[in-house]
């Protein structure tokens, strides 16, 4: 019998992709205003360079394991405990400066001072604007009280808590909030799912995982023996990862939960 539901945070409950998109657009428009830089070209370059540079640092293996993205590195402080987070905190300012300086130059403007301004602008814009899917609170309101709710999110505890501070209405819905950086391993490692189930004191057959990322949310749930619902926003092929259910938007999870196979013993 379904007793508990685990929700991912980024691009499941909050629309992180749109938040990043808007921060990039505002930052690149500033470059256009100040130096007549083509904003589309600059955005293309910063997206590519951020990923390449982030992967080049010796912090990358840890960041990937915890589930920290290159774009999060462009605005996160990583003010967390532990040596690995200390290294991320130290590399972040240099990484941001390099990413924007290189991208601005490739867009036709060799201006290190403007690059620093752009780095700060993106950090500020992403930090003050966070989009939430229109149906998020409706779904949570309909599930609250009927099921035990747990948030299971990858990332830096400091950064994920910052996102939850921006959207403070989310936190009260969840009995527990599990962040990979605090636990020490990220999705799809099954150990973080086992930890979440221990907190809820439920069995595998009693839990459902809802998330947008097949490589972390859905694969991890599968490894842990938990049924899953994949929110496929972009209509793409998840490859070898096989979700229990597939939907195109969060609101459809209510129909899935009400199905007899979820409510009964076949989860």
C-alpha positions as CSV (number, residue, x, y, z in Angstrom):
1,X,0.0,0.0,0.0
2,X,1.4,3.4,-1.0
3,X,2.2,5.3,2.2
4,X,5.0,7.8,1.2
5,X,6.1,9.8,-1.9
6,X,9.6,11.1,-2.5
7,X,9.9,14.2,-4.7
8,X,12.9,15.5,-6.5
9,X,13.3,19.3,-6.3
10,X,15.0,20.8,-9.4
11,X,12.8,20.7,-12.5
12,X,10.3,18.6,-10.6
13,X,8.8,21.0,-8.1
14,X,10.7,24.1,-9.0
15,X,11.4,25.1,-12.6
16,X,15.2,25.4,-12.3
17,X,15.8,25.3,-16.1
18,X,13.6,28.3,-16.7
19,X,15.3,30.2,-13.8
20,X,18.7,29.5,-15.3
21,X,17.5,30.5,-18.8
22,X,16.1,33.8,-17.6
23,X,19.3,34.6,-15.7
24,X,21.4,33.9,-18.8
25,X,19.2,36.1,-20.9
26,X,19.3,39.1,-18.6
27,X,23.0,38.8,-18.1
28,X,23.7,38.5,-21.9
29,X,21.4,41.5,-22.6
30,X,23.6,43.5,-20.2
31,X,26.6,42.7,-22.4
32,X,24.7,43.8,-25.4
33,X,23.8,47.1,-23.7
34,X,27.4,47.8,-22.5
35,X,29.5,46.5,-25.4
36,X,27.1,45.7,-28.3
37,X,27.8,41.9,-27.9
38,X,25.4,39.6,-29.6
39,X,23.4,38.1,-26.6
40,X,22.5,34.9,-28.3
41,X,26.2,34.2,-29.2
42,X,27.3,35.0,-25.7
43,X,24.7,32.7,-24.2
44,X,25.8,29.9,-26.5
45,X,29.4,30.4,-25.5
46,X,28.9,30.6,-21.7
47,X,26.7,27.5,-21.7
48,X,29.4,25.5,-23.5
49,X,32.4,27.0,-21.7
50,X,30.8,26.6,-18.2
51,X,30.4,22.9,-18.8
52,X,33.9,22.4,-20.2
53,X,35.7,24.4,-17.5
54,X,33.7,22.9,-14.6
55,X,34.7,19.4,-15.8
56,X,38.4,20.5,-15.9
57,X,38.7,21.2,-12.2
58,X,39.8,18.4,-9.7
59,X,36.5,19.1,-7.8
60,X,34.5,17.7,-10.7
61,X,34.3,14.1,-9.6
62,X,32.9,15.1,-6.2
63,X,30.5,17.6,-7.8
64,X,29.2,15.0,-10.2
65,X,28.8,12.4,-7.5
66,X,26.8,14.8,-5.3
67,X,24.9,16.1,-8.3
68,X,26.1,19.7,-8.7
69,X,25.8,21.1,-12.2
70,X,28.1,23.6,-14.0
71,X,25.4,26.2,-14.1
72,X,24.9,25.9,-10.3
73,X,28.7,26.6,-10.0
74,X,28.0,29.9,-11.7
75,X,26.1,31.2,-8.7
76,X,26.5,28.9,-5.7
77,X,28.6,29.8,-2.7
78,X,29.2,26.2,-1.5
79,X,29.3,27.4,2.1
80,X,29.1,23.8,3.4
81,X,31.1,21.6,5.8
82,X,33.8,19.3,4.5
83,X,37.0,19.5,2.6
84,X,35.4,18.8,-0.8
85,X,33.0,21.7,-0.3
86,X,35.8,23.9,0.8
87,X,37.6,23.2,-2.4
88,X,34.4,24.0,-4.4
89,X,34.0,27.2,-2.5
90,X,37.6,28.2,-3.3
91,X,37.4,27.4,-7.0
92,X,34.0,28.9,-7.7
93,X,35.1,32.6,-8.1
94,X,37.9,31.7,-10.4
95,X,35.7,29.4,-12.4
96,X,33.0,32.0,-12.8
97,X,35.5,34.6,-13.9
98,X,37.2,32.3,-16.4
99,X,33.9,31.1,-17.9
100,X,32.6,34.6,-18.5
101,X,35.9,36.1,-19.6
102,X,36.4,33.3,-22.2
103,X,32.8,33.4,-23.4
104,X,32.8,37.2,-23.7
105,X,36.0,37.1,-25.7
106,X,34.7,34.4,-28.0
107,X,31.6,36.5,-28.5
108,X,33.8,39.3,-29.8
109,X,34.6,41.4,-26.7
110,X,37.9,41.1,-24.9
111,X,36.9,42.8,-21.7
112,X,37.9,41.1,-18.4
113,X,36.3,43.8,-16.3
114,X,32.9,43.5,-18.0
115,X,33.2,39.7,-17.6
116,X,33.5,40.1,-13.9
117,X,30.4,42.3,-13.9
118,X,28.5,39.7,-16.0
119,X,29.6,36.9,-13.5
120,X,28.2,38.9,-10.6
121,X,25.0,39.8,-12.6
122,X,24.2,36.1,-13.4
123,X,24.9,35.2,-9.7
124,X,22.5,37.9,-8.6
125,X,19.8,37.3,-11.1
126,X,19.7,33.5,-10.5
127,X,19.6,34.1,-6.8
128,X,16.6,36.4,-6.8
129,X,14.4,34.7,-9.4
130,X,13.2,31.2,-9.1
131,X,10.3,29.8,-11.1
132,X,7.9,27.2,-9.8
133,X,5.7,25.0,-11.9
134,X,2.0,26.3,-11.9
135,X,0.7,22.9,-10.6
136,X,3.3,22.3,-7.8
137,X,1.3,23.6,-4.9
138,X,-2.0,22.1,-6.1
139,X,-0.4,18.7,-6.3
140,X,1.2,19.0,-2.9
141,X,-2.0,20.3,-1.3
142,X,-3.9,17.3,-2.6
143,X,-1.3,14.8,-1.3
144,X,-0.6,16.4,2.0
145,X,-2.2,14.5,4.9
146,X,-2.9,11.5,2.7
147,X,0.7,10.5,2.2
148,X,4.0,11.1,4.0
149,X,6.1,13.4,1.8
150,X,9.9,13.5,1.6
151,X,12.1,15.7,-0.6
152,X,15.1,13.9,-2.1
153,X,17.4,16.3,-3.9
154,X,20.9,16.3,-5.2
155,X,23.2,19.2,-4.6
156,X,25.1,21.4,-2.1
157,X,23.1,21.8,1.1
158,X,23.8,25.5,1.2
159,X,22.6,26.0,-2.4
160,X,19.5,23.7,-2.1
161,X,18.5,25.4,1.2
162,X,19.0,28.8,-0.6
163,X,16.5,27.6,-3.2
164,X,14.1,26.5,-0.5
165,X,14.5,29.9,1.2
166,X,13.6,31.7,-2.0
167,X,10.5,29.5,-2.2
168,X,9.9,29.1,1.5
169,X,6.3,27.9,0.9
170,X,7.6,24.5,-0.2
171,X,9.3,23.3,3.0
172,X,6.3,22.8,5.3
173,X,4.9,20.1,3.0
174,X,7.8,17.8,3.7
175,X,8.3,15.6,6.7
176,X,12.0,15.3,5.7
177,X,14.3,17.0,3.3
178,X,17.3,14.9,2.2
179,X,20.1,16.6,0.4
180,X,22.9,14.6,-1.2
181,X,25.7,16.9,-0.1
182,X,24.7,16.4,3.5
183,X,24.2,12.7,3.2
184,X,27.5,12.1,1.4
185,X,26.2,10.3,-1.8
186,X,23.9,11.5,-4.5
187,X,21.2,9.9,-6.6
188,X,21.4,7.4,-8.3
189,X,23.3,5.7,-5.5
190,X,20.7,3.5,-3.8
191,X,22.1,4.3,-0.4
192,X,20.5,7.7,-0.3
193,X,17.1,6.1,-1.2
194,X,17.6,3.6,1.6
195,X,18.4,6.4,4.0
196,X,15.2,8.2,3.0
197,X,13.1,5.1,3.6
198,X,14.7,4.7,7.0
199,X,13.7,8.2,7.9
200,X,10.2,7.5,6.8
201,X,10.2,4.0,8.4
202,X,8.5,2.5,5.4
203,X,9.2,-0.5,3.1
204,X,10.1,-0.4,-0.6
205,X,6.6,-1.4,-1.6
206,X,5.2,1.6,0.3
207,X,7.1,4.3,-1.6
208,X,7.0,6.1,-4.9
209,X,9.7,8.3,-6.3
210,X,8.8,11.3,-8.6
211,X,11.4,13.0,-10.6
212,X,12.5,14.5,-13.9
213,X,16.0,13.0,-14.3
214,X,16.1,9.4,-15.6
215,X,19.8,9.1,-14.8
216,X,19.5,10.0,-11.1
217,X,15.8,9.9,-9.9
218,X,14.6,7.0,-11.9
219,X,17.7,4.9,-12.2
220,X,18.3,5.4,-8.4
221,X,14.8,4.4,-7.6
222,X,15.2,1.3,-9.7
223,X,18.5,0.3,-8.0
224,X,16.8,0.8,-4.6
225,X,13.8,-1.3,-5.6
226,X,11.4,1.6,-5.5
227,X,8.6,2.3,-8.0
228,X,9.0,5.6,-10.0
229,X,7.2,8.2,-12.0
230,X,9.3,10.0,-14.6
231,X,8.3,13.5,-15.6
232,X,9.5,13.7,-19.2
233,X,9.3,17.4,-19.9
234,X,11.2,17.3,-23.2
235,X,9.7,14.1,-24.7
236,X,13.1,12.4,-25.0
237,X,14.2,8.8,-24.9
238,X,15.6,7.8,-21.5
239,X,17.6,5.0,-23.1
240,X,18.0,1.9,-20.9
241,X,16.4,3.5,-17.9
242,X,12.9,2.2,-17.5
243,X,10.5,4.2,-15.2
244,X,7.4,2.6,-13.8
245,X,5.3,5.4,-15.1
246,X,5.9,8.3,-17.5
247,X,4.1,11.6,-17.5
248,X,4.7,15.0,-19.2
249,X,3.9,17.3,-16.4
250,X,3.7,17.2,-12.6
251,X,-0.1,17.4,-12.3
252,X,-0.5,14.0,-14.0
253,X,1.1,12.3,-11.0
254,X,-2.2,12.5,-9.2
255,X,-3.8,10.2,-11.8
256,X,-0.9,7.8,-11.4
257,X,-1.2,7.7,-7.6
258,X,-4.9,7.1,-7.8
259,X,-4.4,4.0,-10.0
260,X,-5.2,0.7,-8.3
261,X,-1.7,-0.7,-9.1
262,X,-0.2,2.2,-7.0
263,X,-2.8,2.0,-4.2
264,X,-2.7,-1.8,-4.0
265,X,0.1,-4.3,-3.4
266,X,1.6,-4.2,-6.9
267,X,3.8,-1.1,-6.4
